[in-house]
Amino acid sequence: MAEFTYEIVESIGVISENNKGWTKELNLISWNGREPKYDIREWSPDHDKMNKGITLNKDELVALKEIISDIE
């Protein structure tokens, strides 16, 4: 697997936490020194390990917000 770097530029919020202390979070992350993107994924308590997630640019995040706002 190729090496990669990441920097959590802004921690926006925790969505949930499981019984092992892993948290599902929304963060603004720069991957491999690129422009930061919004990111939703699970993180270990020390943020050294992560599960698969999804990255969104600002337009995609706004579209997701609009879709979610229609959920009752």
mmJSON file of the N, C-alpha and C atoms, coordinates in Angstrom:
{"data_MODEL":{"atom_site":{
"group_PDB":["ATOM","ATOM","ATOM","ATOM","ATOM","ATOM","ATOM","ATOM","ATOM","ATOM","ATOM","ATOM","ATOM","ATOM","ATOM","ATOM","ATOM","ATOM","ATOM","ATOM","ATOM","ATOM","ATOM","ATOM","ATOM","ATOM","ATOM","ATOM","ATOM","ATOM","ATOM","ATOM","ATOM","ATOM","ATOM","ATOM","ATOM","ATOM","ATOM","ATOM","ATOM","ATOM","ATOM","ATOM","ATOM","ATOM","ATOM","ATOM","ATOM","ATOM","ATOM","ATOM","ATOM","ATOM","ATOM","ATOM","ATOM","ATOM","ATOM","ATOM","ATOM","ATOM","ATOM","ATOM","ATOM","ATOM","ATOM","ATOM","ATOM","ATOM","ATOM","ATOM","ATOM","ATOM","ATOM","ATOM","ATOM","ATOM","ATOM","ATOM","ATOM","ATOM","ATOM","ATOM","ATOM","ATOM","ATOM","ATOM","ATOM","ATOM","ATOM","ATOM","ATOM","ATOM","ATOM","ATOM","ATOM","ATOM","ATOM","ATOM","ATOM","ATOM","ATOM","ATOM","ATOM","ATOM","ATOM","ATOM","ATOM","ATOM","ATOM","ATOM","ATOM","ATOM","ATOM","ATOM","ATOM","ATOM","ATOM","ATOM","ATOM","ATOM","ATOM","ATOM","ATOM","ATOM","ATOM","ATOM","ATOM","ATOM","ATOM","ATOM","ATOM","ATOM","ATOM","ATOM","ATOM","ATOM","ATOM","ATOM","ATOM","ATOM","ATOM","ATOM","ATOM","ATOM","ATOM","ATOM","ATOM","ATOM","ATOM","ATOM","ATOM","ATOM","ATOM","ATOM","ATOM","ATOM","ATOM","ATOM","ATOM","ATOM","ATOM","ATOM","ATOM","ATOM","ATOM","ATOM","ATOM","ATOM","ATOM","ATOM","ATOM","ATOM","ATOM","ATOM","ATOM","ATOM","ATOM","ATOM","ATOM","ATOM","ATOM","ATOM","ATOM","ATOM","ATOM","ATOM","ATOM","ATOM","ATOM","ATOM","ATOM","ATOM","ATOM","ATOM","ATOM","ATOM","ATOM","ATOM","ATOM","ATOM","ATOM","ATOM","ATOM","ATOM","ATOM","ATOM","ATOM","ATOM","ATOM","ATOM","ATOM","ATOM","ATOM","ATOM"],
"id":[1,2,3,4,5,6,7,8,9,10,11,12,13,14,15,16,17,18,19,20,21,22,23,24,25,26,27,28,29,30,31,32,33,34,35,36,37,38,39,40,41,42,43,44,45,46,47,48,49,50,51,52,53,54,55,56,57,58,59,60,61,62,63,64,65,66,67,68,69,70,71,72,73,74,75,76,77,78,79,80,81,82,83,84,85,86,87,88,89,90,91,92,93,94,95,96,97,98,99,100,101,102,103,104,105,106,107,108,109,110,111,112,113,114,115,116,117,118,119,120,121,122,123,124,125,126,127,128,129,130,131,132,133,134,135,136,137,138,139,140,141,142,143,144,145,146,147,148,149,150,151,152,153,154,155,156,157,158,159,160,161,162,163,164,165,166,167,168,169,170,171,172,173,174,175,176,177,178,179,180,181,182,183,184,185,186,187,188,189,190,191,192,193,194,195,196,197,198,199,200,201,202,203,204,205,206,207,208,209,210,211,212,213,214,215,216],
"type_symbol":["N","C","C","N","C","C","N","C","C","N","C","C","N","C","C","N","C","C","N","C","C","N","C","C","N","C","C","N","C","C","N","C","C","N","C","C","N","C","C","N","C","C","N","C","C","N","C","C","N","C","C","N","C","C","N","C","C","N","C","C","N","C","C","N","C","C","N","C","C","N","C","C","N","C","C","N","C","C","N","C","C","N","C","C","N","C","C","N","C","C","N","C","C","N","C","C","N","C","C","N","C","C","N","C","C","N","C","C","N","C","C","N","C","C","N","C","C","N","C","C","N","C","C","N","C","C","N","C","C","N","C","C","N","C","C","N","C","C","N","C","C","N","C","C","N","C","C","N","C","C","N","C","C","N","C","C","N","C","C","N","C","C","N","C","C","N","C","C","N","C","C","N","C","C","N","C","C","N","C","C","N","C","C","N","C","C","N","C","C","N","C","C","N","C","C","N","C","C","N","C","C","N","C","C","N","C","C","N","C","C","N","C","C","N","C","C"],
"label_atom_id":["N","CA","C","N","CA","C","N","CA","C","N","CA","C","N","CA","C","N","CA","C","N","CA","C","N","CA","C","N","CA","C","N","CA","C","N","CA","C","N","CA","C","N","CA","C","N","CA","C","N","CA","C","N","CA","C","N","CA","C","N","CA","C","N","CA","C","N","CA","C","N","CA","C","N","CA","C","N","CA","C","N","CA","C","N","CA","C","N","CA","C","N","CA","C","N","CA","C","N","CA","C","N","CA","C","N","CA","C","N","CA","C","N","CA","C","N","CA","C","N","CA","C","N","CA","C","N","CA","C","N","CA","C","N","CA","C","N","CA","C","N","CA","C","N","CA","C","N","CA","C","N","CA","C","N","CA","C","N","CA","C","N","CA","C","N","CA","C","N","CA","C","N","CA","C","N","CA","C","N","CA","C","N","CA","C","N","CA","C","N","CA","C","N","CA","C","N","CA","C","N","CA","C","N","CA","C","N","CA","C","N","CA","C","N","CA","C","N","CA","C","N","CA","C","N","CA","C","N","CA","C","N","CA","C","N","CA","C","N","CA","C","N","CA","C","N","CA","C","N","CA","C"],
"label_alt_id":[null,null,null,null,null,null,null,null,null,null,null,null,null,null,null,null,null,null,null,null,null,null,null,null,null,null,null,null,null,null,null,null,null,null,null,null,null,null,null,null,null,null,null,null,null,null,null,null,null,null,null,null,null,null,null,null,null,null,null,null,null,null,null,null,null,null,null,null,null,null,null,null,null,null,null,null,null,null,null,null,null,null,null,null,null,null,null,null,null,null,null,null,null,null,null,null,null,null,null,null,null,null,null,null,null,null,null,null,null,null,null,null,null,null,null,null,null,null,null,null,null,null,null,null,null,null,null,null,null,null,null,null,null,null,null,null,null,null,null,null,null,null,null,null,null,null,null,null,null,null,null,null,null,null,null,null,null,null,null,null,null,null,null,null,null,null,null,null,null,null,null,null,null,null,null,null,null,null,null,null,null,null,null,null,null,null,null,null,null,null,null,null,null,null,null,null,null,null,null,null,null,null,null,null,null,null,null,null,null,null,null,null,null,null,null,null],
"label_comp_id":["MET","MET","MET","ALA","ALA","ALA","GLU","GLU","GLU","PHE","PHE","PHE","THR","THR","THR","TYR","TYR","TYR","GLU","GLU","GLU","ILE","ILE","ILE","VAL","VAL","VAL","GLU","GLU","GLU","SER","SER","SER","ILE","ILE","ILE","GLY","GLY","GLY","VAL","VAL","VAL","ILE","ILE","ILE","SER","SER","SER","GLU","GLU","GLU","ASN","ASN","ASN","ASN","ASN","ASN","LYS","LYS","LYS","GLY","GLY","GLY","TRP","TRP","TRP","THR","THR","THR","LYS","LYS","LYS","GLU","GLU","GLU","LEU","LEU","LEU","ASN","ASN","ASN","LEU","LEU","LEU","ILE","ILE","ILE","SER","SER","SER","TRP","TRP","TRP","ASN","ASN","ASN","GLY","GLY","GLY","ARG","ARG","ARG","GLU","GLU","GLU","PRO","PRO","PRO","LYS","LYS","LYS","TYR","TYR","TYR","ASP","ASP","ASP","ILE","ILE","ILE","ARG","ARG","ARG","GLU","GLU","GLU","TRP","TRP","TRP","SER","SER","SER","PRO","PRO","PRO","ASP","ASP","ASP","HIS","HIS","HIS","ASP","ASP","ASP","LYS","LYS","LYS","MET","MET","MET","ASN","ASN","ASN","LYS","LYS","LYS","GLY","GLY","GLY","ILE","ILE","ILE","THR","THR","THR","LEU","LEU","LEU","ASN","ASN","ASN","LYS","LYS","LYS","ASP","ASP","ASP","GLU","GLU","GLU","LEU","LEU","LEU","VAL","VAL","VAL","ALA","ALA","ALA","LEU","LEU","LEU","LYS","LYS","LYS","GLU","GLU","GLU","ILE","ILE","ILE","ILE","ILE","ILE","SER","SER","SER","ASP","ASP","ASP","ILE","ILE","ILE","GLU","GLU","GLU"],
"label_asym_id":["A","A","A","A","A","A","A","A","A","A","A","A","A","A","A","A","A","A","A","A","A","A","A","A","A","A","A","A","A","A","A","A","A","A","A","A","A","A","A","A","A","A","A","A","A","A","A","A","A","A","A","A","A","A","A","A","A","A","A","A","A","A","A","A","A","A","A","A","A","A","A","A","A","A","A","A","A","A","A","A","A","A","A","A","A","A","A","A","A","A","A","A","A","A","A","A","A","A","A","A","A","A","A","A","A","A","A","A","A","A","A","A","A","A","A","A","A","A","A","A","A","A","A","A","A","A","A","A","A","A","A","A","A","A","A","A","A","A","A","A","A","A","A","A","A","A","A","A","A","A","A","A","A","A","A","A","A","A","A","A","A","A","A","A","A","A","A","A","A","A","A","A","A","A","A","A","A","A","A","A","A","A","A","A","A","A","A","A","A","A","A","A","A","A","A","A","A","A","A","A","A","A","A","A","A","A","A","A","A","A","A","A","A","A","A","A"],
"label_entity_id":["1","1","1","1","1","1","1","1","1","1","1","1","1","1","1","1","1","1","1","1","1","1","1","1","1","1","1","1","1","1","1","1","1","1","1","1","1","1","1","1","1","1","1","1","1","1","1","1","1","1","1","1","1","1","1","1","1","1","1","1","1","1","1","1","1","1","1","1","1","1","1","1","1","1","1","1","1","1","1","1","1","1","1","1","1","1","1","1","1","1","1","1","1","1","1","1","1","1","1","1","1","1","1","1","1","1","1","1","1","1","1","1","1","1","1","1","1","1","1","1","1","1","1","1","1","1","1","1","1","1","1","1","1","1","1","1","1","1","1","1","1","1","1","1","1","1","1","1","1","1","1","1","1","1","1","1","1","1","1","1","1","1","1","1","1","1","1","1","1","1","1","1","1","1","1","1","1","1","1","1","1","1","1","1","1","1","1","1","1","1","1","1","1","1","1","1","1","1","1","1","1","1","1","1","1","1","1","1","1","1","1","1","1","1","1","1"],
"label_seq_id":[1,1,1,2,2,2,3,3,3,4,4,4,5,5,5,6,6,6,7,7,7,8,8,8,9,9,9,10,10,10,11,11,11,12,12,12,13,13,13,14,14,14,15,15,15,16,16,16,17,17,17,18,18,18,19,19,19,20,20,20,21,21,21,22,22,22,23,23,23,24,24,24,25,25,25,26,26,26,27,27,27,28,28,28,29,29,29,30,30,30,31,31,31,32,32,32,33,33,33,34,34,34,35,35,35,36,36,36,37,37,37,38,38,38,39,39,39,40,40,40,41,41,41,42,42,42,43,43,43,44,44,44,45,45,45,46,46,46,47,47,47,48,48,48,49,49,49,50,50,50,51,51,51,52,52,52,53,53,53,54,54,54,55,55,55,56,56,56,57,57,57,58,58,58,59,59,59,60,60,60,61,61,61,62,62,62,63,63,63,64,64,64,65,65,65,66,66,66,67,67,67,68,68,68,69,69,69,70,70,70,71,71,71,72,72,72],
"pdbx_PDB_ins_code":[null,null,null,null,null,null,null,null,null,null,null,null,null,null,null,null,null,null,null,null,null,null,null,null,null,null,null,null,null,null,null,null,null,null,null,null,null,null,null,null,null,null,null,null,null,null,null,null,null,null,null,null,null,null,null,null,null,null,null,null,null,null,null,null,null,null,null,null,null,null,null,null,null,null,null,null,null,null,null,null,null,null,null,null,null,null,null,null,null,null,null,null,null,null,null,null,null,null,null,null,null,null,null,null,null,null,null,null,null,null,null,null,null,null,null,null,null,null,null,null,null,null,null,null,null,null,null,null,null,null,null,null,null,null,null,null,null,null,null,null,null,null,null,null,null,null,null,null,null,null,null,null,null,null,null,null,null,null,null,null,null,null,null,null,null,null,null,null,null,null,null,null,null,null,null,null,null,null,null,null,null,null,null,null,null,null,null,null,null,null,null,null,null,null,null,null,null,null,null,null,null,null,null,null,null,null,null,null,null,null,null,null,null,null,null,null],
"Cartn_x":[0.85,0.0,0.889,0.526,1.294,1.197,2.297,2.321,1.55,0.942,0.243,0.366,0.132,0.163,-1.187,-1.488,-2.72,-2.509,-3.232,-3.239,-4.682,-5.127,-6.466,-6.366,-6.869,-6.8,-7.807,-8.989,-10.043,-10.911,-11.064,-11.996,-13.35,-14.306,-15.608,-16.572,-16.603,-17.499,-17.478,-17.893,-18.015,-19.465,-19.663,-21.004,-21.457,-20.536,-20.856,-19.575,-19.734,-18.6,-19.039,-18.17,-18.526,-17.964,-18.255,-17.858,-16.349,-15.597,-14.133,-13.447,-14.234,-13.679,-13.413,-13.659,-13.502,-14.633,-14.313,-15.307,-15.484,-16.733,-17.045,-17.089,-16.253,-16.072,-16.204,-16.575,-16.494,-15.314,-14.323,-13.125,-12.794,-11.985,-11.402,-9.962,-9.626,-8.337,-7.615,-6.304,-5.428,-4.746,-4.993,-4.384,-3.199,-2.029,-0.801,-0.5,-0.755,-0.434,-1.356,-2.439,-3.379,-4.347,-5.164,-6.221,-7.094,-7.384,-8.212,-9.609,-10.137,-11.5,-12.225,-13.549,-14.36,-14.328,-14.237,-13.991,-14.838,-15.525,-16.297,-15.712,-15.212,-14.671,-14.527,-14.258,-14.016,-12.529,-12.229,-10.855,-10.679,-9.476,-9.125,-9.002,-9.024,-8.975,-7.759,-6.618,-5.414,-5.226,-6.183,-6.154,-4.974,-4.392,-3.313,-3.855,-5.06,-5.672,-7.018,-7.41,-8.679,-9.309,-10.607,-11.334,-11.602,-12.13,-12.485,-13.517,-13.453,-14.383,-14.729,-15.259,-15.653,-15.15,-14.632,-14.201,-15.115,-15.373,-16.279,-15.664,-15.835,-15.449,-16.603,-16.419,-17.431,-18.786,-18.778,-20.045,-20.78,-20.036,-20.649,-21.198,-20.472,-20.947,-22.24,-22.301,-23.521,-24.687,-24.429,-25.49,-25.958,-25.024,-25.384,-26.215,-25.844,-26.593,-28.042,-28.217,-29.567,-30.379,-29.744,-30.426,-30.828,-29.903,-30.167,-31.264,-31.307,-32.328,-33.743,-33.88,-35.199,-35.651,-34.748,-35.087,-35.872,-36.966,-37.775,-37.579],
"Cartn_y":[-1.183,0.0,1.238,2.237,3.468,4.271,4.927,5.78,7.069,7.629,8.89,9.679,10.976,11.844,12.533,12.954,13.71,14.689,15.77,16.756,17.158,16.975,17.434,18.942,19.692,21.147,21.722,21.106,21.56,20.375,20.197,19.189,19.86,19.434,20.098,19.5,18.164,17.57,16.064,15.511,14.061,13.676,12.71,12.253,11.17,10.244,9.168,8.561,7.74,7.029,5.606,4.627,3.242,2.817,1.576,1.122,0.902,0.959,0.831,2.195,3.256,4.601,5.226,4.477,5.047,6.039,7.146,8.175,8.386,8.549,8.94,10.456,11.071,12.516,13.178,14.45,15.321,16.252,16.18,17.011,17.622,18.656,19.227,18.716,17.916,17.224,17.51,17.744,17.854,16.504,15.854,14.566,14.813,14.307,14.423,15.865,16.796,18.195,18.919,18.274,18.892,19.818,20.494,21.367,20.56,21.1,20.352,20.061,18.896,18.495,18.076,18.137,17.662,16.143,15.547,14.117,13.53,12.428,11.696,10.294,9.915,8.567,8.298,7.034,6.644,6.733,7.219,7.381,6.673,6.129,5.578,6.736,6.442,7.526,8.452,7.92,8.754,9.297,9.038,9.471,8.901,7.791,7.122,6.135,5.617,4.66,5.204,4.781,5.243,4.127,4.2,3.31,4.05,3.327,3.958,5.042,6.06,7.158,7.76,8.959,9.677,11.11,11.641,13.034,13.806,15.046,15.897,17.282,17.888,19.289,20.132,21.443,22.286,22.195,22.172,22.083,20.782,19.679,18.393,18.388,19.023,19.099,19.91,21.004,21.83,21.032,20.271,19.436,18.388,17.773,16.77,17.41,18.612,19.333,19.551,19.932,20.156,18.86,17.762,16.469,16.064,16.225,15.848,16.706,17.98,18.867,18.447,17.663,17.187,15.916,15.314,14.095,14.47,13.797,14.079,13.034],
"Cartn_z":[0.0,0.0,0.0,-0.786,-0.885,0.417,0.743,1.926,1.629,2.655,2.493,3.785,3.682,4.852,4.969,6.174,6.388,7.526,7.461,8.536,8.783,10.021,10.38,10.589,9.613,9.619,10.613,10.66,11.579,11.985,13.283,13.805,13.938,13.12,13.085,14.097,14.208,15.193,15.195,16.332,16.502,16.242,15.36,15.007,15.98,16.31,17.248,17.791,18.841,19.442,19.738,19.387,19.677,21.036,21.443,22.779,22.921,21.829,21.892,21.875,21.867,21.906,20.547,19.464,18.132,17.882,17.215,16.955,15.457,15.049,13.67,13.684,12.831,12.9,11.537,11.577,10.41,10.654,9.761,9.878,8.53,8.562,7.361,7.324,6.299,6.262,4.958,5.085,3.925,3.751,2.612,2.29,1.371,1.766,0.958,0.559,1.477,1.245,0.28,-0.107,-1.046,-0.325,-1.124,-0.6,0.361,1.547,2.507,1.967,2.34,1.997,3.267,3.209,4.32,4.303,5.467,5.568,6.688,6.385,7.391,7.467,8.663,8.868,10.361,10.696,12.085,12.388,13.592,14.066,15.404,15.594,16.898,17.882,19.195,20.178,20.028,19.583,19.432,18.01,17.131,15.729,14.946,15.418,14.688,13.663,13.884,12.98,12.52,11.303,10.756,9.946,9.782,8.886,7.584,6.603,5.338,5.582,4.748,4.899,3.555,3.612,2.403,2.517,1.397,1.366,0.429,0.791,0.031,-0.132,-1.312,-1.425,-0.868,-0.82,-0.18,-0.899,-2.229,-2.974,-2.657,-2.555,-2.232,-0.805,0.119,1.502,1.594,0.847,0.83,0.24,-0.823,-1.424,-0.431,0.296,1.316,2.421,2.827,3.857,3.417,2.146,1.626,1.608,1.224,1.203,2.62,3.565,4.957,5.559,5.187,5.77,5.378,4.295,3.871,4.604,5.374,6.119,7.369,7.589,8.787,9.837],
"occupancy":[1.0,1.0,1.0,1.0,1.0,1.0,1.0,1.0,1.0,1.0,1.0,1.0,1.0,1.0,1.0,1.0,1.0,1.0,1.0,1.0,1.0,1.0,1.0,1.0,1.0,1.0,1.0,1.0,1.0,1.0,1.0,1.0,1.0,1.0,1.0,1.0,1.0,1.0,1.0,1.0,1.0,1.0,1.0,1.0,1.0,1.0,1.0,1.0,1.0,1.0,1.0,1.0,1.0,1.0,1.0,1.0,1.0,1.0,1.0,1.0,1.0,1.0,1.0,1.0,1.0,1.0,1.0,1.0,1.0,1.0,1.0,1.0,1.0,1.0,1.0,1.0,1.0,1.0,1.0,1.0,1.0,1.0,1.0,1.0,1.0,1.0,1.0,1.0,1.0,1.0,1.0,1.0,1.0,1.0,1.0,1.0,1.0,1.0,1.0,1.0,1.0,1.0,1.0,1.0,1.0,1.0,1.0,1.0,1.0,1.0,1.0,1.0,1.0,1.0,1.0,1.0,1.0,1.0,1.0,1.0,1.0,1.0,1.0,1.0,1.0,1.0,1.0,1.0,1.0,1.0,1.0,1.0,1.0,1.0,1.0,1.0,1.0,1.0,1.0,1.0,1.0,1.0,1.0,1.0,1.0,1.0,1.0,1.0,1.0,1.0,1.0,1.0,1.0,1.0,1.0,1.0,1.0,1.0,1.0,1.0,1.0,1.0,1.0,1.0,1.0,1.0,1.0,1.0,1.0,1.0,1.0,1.0,1.0,1.0,1.0,1.0,1.0,1.0,1.0,1.0,1.0,1.0,1.0,1.0,1.0,1.0,1.0,1.0,1.0,1.0,1.0,1.0,1.0,1.0,1.0,1.0,1.0,1.0,1.0,1.0,1.0,1.0,1.0,1.0,1.0,1.0,1.0,1.0,1.0,1.0,1.0,1.0,1.0,1.0,1.0,1.0],
"B_iso_or_equiv":[0.0,0.0,0.0,0.0,0.0,0.0,0.0,0.0,0.0,0.0,0.0,0.0,0.0,0.0,0.0,0.0,0.0,0.0,0.0,0.0,0.0,0.0,0.0,0.0,0.0,0.0,0.0,0.0,0.0,0.0,0.0,0.0,0.0,0.0,0.0,0.0,0.0,0.0,0.0,0.0,0.0,0.0,0.0,0.0,0.0,0.0,0.0,0.0,0.0,0.0,0.0,0.0,0.0,0.0,0.0,0.0,0.0,0.0,0.0,0.0,0.0,0.0,0.0,0.0,0.0,0.0,0.0,0.0,0.0,0.0,0.0,0.0,0.0,0.0,0.0,0.0,0.0,0.0,0.0,0.0,0.0,0.0,0.0,0.0,0.0,0.0,0.0,0.0,0.0,0.0,0.0,0.0,0.0,0.0,0.0,0.0,0.0,0.0,0.0,0.0,0.0,0.0,0.0,0.0,0.0,0.0,0.0,0.0,0.0,0.0,0.0,0.0,0.0,0.0,0.0,0.0,0.0,0.0,0.0,0.0,0.0,0.0,0.0,0.0,0.0,0.0,0.0,0.0,0.0,0.0,0.0,0.0,0.0,0.0,0.0,0.0,0.0,0.0,0.0,0.0,0.0,0.0,0.0,0.0,0.0,0.0,0.0,0.0,0.0,0.0,0.0,0.0,0.0,0.0,0.0,0.0,0.0,0.0,0.0,0.0,0.0,0.0,0.0,0.0,0.0,0.0,0.0,0.0,0.0,0.0,0.0,0.0,0.0,0.0,0.0,0.0,0.0,0.0,0.0,0.0,0.0,0.0,0.0,0.0,0.0,0.0,0.0,0.0,0.0,0.0,0.0,0.0,0.0,0.0,0.0,0.0,0.0,0.0,0.0,0.0,0.0,0.0,0.0,0.0,0.0,0.0,0.0,0.0,0.0,0.0,0.0,0.0,0.0,0.0,0.0,0.0],
"pdbx_formal_charge":[null,null,null,null,null,null,null,null,null,null,null,null,null,null,null,null,null,null,null,null,null,null,null,null,null,null,null,null,null,null,null,null,null,null,null,null,null,null,null,null,null,null,null,null,null,null,null,null,null,null,null,null,null,null,null,null,null,null,null,null,null,null,null,null,null,null,null,null,null,null,null,null,null,null,null,null,null,null,null,null,null,null,null,null,null,null,null,null,null,null,null,null,null,null,null,null,null,null,null,null,null,null,null,null,null,null,null,null,null,null,null,null,null,null,null,null,null,null,null,null,null,null,null,null,null,null,null,null,null,null,null,null,null,null,null,null,null,null,null,null,null,null,null,null,null,null,null,null,null,null,null,null,null,null,null,null,null,null,null,null,null,null,null,null,null,null,null,null,null,null,null,null,null,null,null,null,null,null,null,null,null,null,null,null,null,null,null,null,null,null,null,null,null,null,null,null,null,null,null,null,null,null,null,null,null,null,null,null,null,null,null,null,null,null,null,null],
"auth_seq_id":[1,1,1,2,2,2,3,3,3,4,4,4,5,5,5,6,6,6,7,7,7,8,8,8,9,9,9,10,10,10,11,11,11,12,12,12,13,13,13,14,14,14,15,15,15,16,16,16,17,17,17,18,18,18,19,19,19,20,20,20,21,21,21,22,22,22,23,23,23,24,24,24,25,25,25,26,26,26,27,27,27,28,28,28,29,29,29,30,30,30,31,31,31,32,32,32,33,33,33,34,34,34,35,35,35,36,36,36,37,37,37,38,38,38,39,39,39,40,40,40,41,41,41,42,42,42,43,43,43,44,44,44,45,45,45,46,46,46,47,47,47,48,48,48,49,49,49,50,50,50,51,51,51,52,52,52,53,53,53,54,54,54,55,55,55,56,56,56,57,57,57,58,58,58,59,59,59,60,60,60,61,61,61,62,62,62,63,63,63,64,64,64,65,65,65,66,66,66,67,67,67,68,68,68,69,69,69,70,70,70,71,71,71,72,72,72],
"auth_comp_id":["MET","MET","MET","ALA","ALA","ALA","GLU","GLU","GLU","PHE","PHE","PHE","THR","THR","THR","TYR","TYR","TYR","GLU","GLU","GLU","ILE","ILE","ILE","VAL","VAL","VAL","GLU","GLU","GLU","SER","SER","SER","ILE","ILE","ILE","GLY","GLY","GLY","VAL","VAL","VAL","ILE","ILE","ILE","SER","SER","SER","GLU","GLU","GLU","ASN","ASN","ASN","ASN","ASN","ASN","LYS","LYS","LYS","GLY","GLY","GLY","TRP","TRP","TRP","THR","THR","THR","LYS","LYS","LYS","GLU","GLU","GLU","LEU","LEU","LEU","ASN","ASN","ASN","LEU","LEU","LEU","ILE","ILE","ILE","SER","SER","SER","TRP","TRP","TRP","ASN","ASN","ASN","GLY","GLY","GLY","ARG","ARG","ARG","GLU","GLU","GLU","PRO","PRO","PRO","LYS","LYS","LYS","TYR","TYR","TYR","ASP","ASP","ASP","ILE","ILE","ILE","ARG","ARG","ARG","GLU","GLU","GLU","TRP","TRP","TRP","SER","SER","SER","PRO","PRO","PRO","ASP","ASP","ASP","HIS","HIS","HIS","ASP","ASP","ASP","LYS","LYS","LYS","MET","MET","MET","ASN","ASN","ASN","LYS","LYS","LYS","GLY","GLY","GLY","ILE","ILE","ILE","THR","THR","THR","LEU","LEU","LEU","ASN","ASN","ASN","LYS","LYS","LYS","ASP","ASP","ASP","GLU","GLU","GLU","LEU","LEU","LEU","VAL","VAL","VAL","ALA","ALA","ALA","LEU","LEU","LEU","LYS","LYS","LYS","GLU","GLU","GLU","ILE","ILE","ILE","ILE","ILE","ILE","SER","SER","SER","ASP","ASP","ASP","ILE","ILE","ILE","GLU","GLU","GLU"],
"auth_asym_id":["A","A","A","A","A","A","A","A","A","A","A","A","A","A","A","A","A","A","A","A","A","A","A","A","A","A","A","A","A","A","A","A","A","A","A","A","A","A","A","A","A","A","A","A","A","A","A","A","A","A","A","A","A","A","A","A","A","A","A","A","A","A","A","A","A","A","A","A","A","A","A","A","A","A","A","A","A","A","A","A","A","A","A","A","A","A","A","A","A","A","A","A","A","A","A","A","A","A","A","A","A","A","A","A","A","A","A","A","A","A","A","A","A","A","A","A","A","A","A","A","A","A","A","A","A","A","A","A","A","A","A","A","A","A","A","A","A","A","A","A","A","A","A","A","A","A","A","A","A","A","A","A","A","A","A","A","A","A","A","A","A","A","A","A","A","A","A","A","A","A","A","A","A","A","A","A","A","A","A","A","A","A","A","A","A","A","A","A","A","A","A","A","A","A","A","A","A","A","A","A","A","A","A","A","A","A","A","A","A","A","A","A","A","A","A","A"],
"auth_atom_id":["N","CA","C","N","CA","C","N","CA","C","N","CA","C","N","CA","C","N","CA","C","N","CA","C","N","CA","C","N","CA","C","N","CA","C","N","CA","C","N","CA","C","N","CA","C","N","CA","C","N","CA","C","N","CA","C","N","CA","C","N","CA","C","N","CA","C","N","CA","C","N","CA","C","N","CA","C","N","CA","C","N","CA","C","N","CA","C","N","CA","C","N","CA","C","N","CA","C","N","CA","C","N","CA","C","N","CA","C","N","CA","C","N","CA","C","N","CA","C","N","CA","C","N","CA","C","N","CA","C","N","CA","C","N","CA","C","N","CA","C","N","CA","C","N","CA","C","N","CA","C","N","CA","C","N","CA","C","N","CA","C","N","CA","C","N","CA","C","N","CA","C","N","CA","C","N","CA","C","N","CA","C","N","CA","C","N","CA","C","N","CA","C","N","CA","C","N","CA","C","N","CA","C","N","CA","C","N","CA","C","N","CA","C","N","CA","C","N","CA","C","N","CA","C","N","CA","C","N","CA","C","N","CA","C","N","CA","C","N","CA","C","N","CA","C","N","CA","C","N","CA","C"],
"pdbx_PDB_model_num":[1,1,1,1,1,1,1,1,1,1,1,1,1,1,1,1,1,1,1,1,1,1,1,1,1,1,1,1,1,1,1,1,1,1,1,1,1,1,1,1,1,1,1,1,1,1,1,1,1,1,1,1,1,1,1,1,1,1,1,1,1,1,1,1,1,1,1,1,1,1,1,1,1,1,1,1,1,1,1,1,1,1,1,1,1,1,1,1,1,1,1,1,1,1,1,1,1,1,1,1,1,1,1,1,1,1,1,1,1,1,1,1,1,1,1,1,1,1,1,1,1,1,1,1,1,1,1,1,1,1,1,1,1,1,1,1,1,1,1,1,1,1,1,1,1,1,1,1,1,1,1,1,1,1,1,1,1,1,1,1,1,1,1,1,1,1,1,1,1,1,1,1,1,1,1,1,1,1,1,1,1,1,1,1,1,1,1,1,1,1,1,1,1,1,1,1,1,1,1,1,1,1,1,1,1,1,1,1,1,1,1,1,1,1,1,1]
}}}
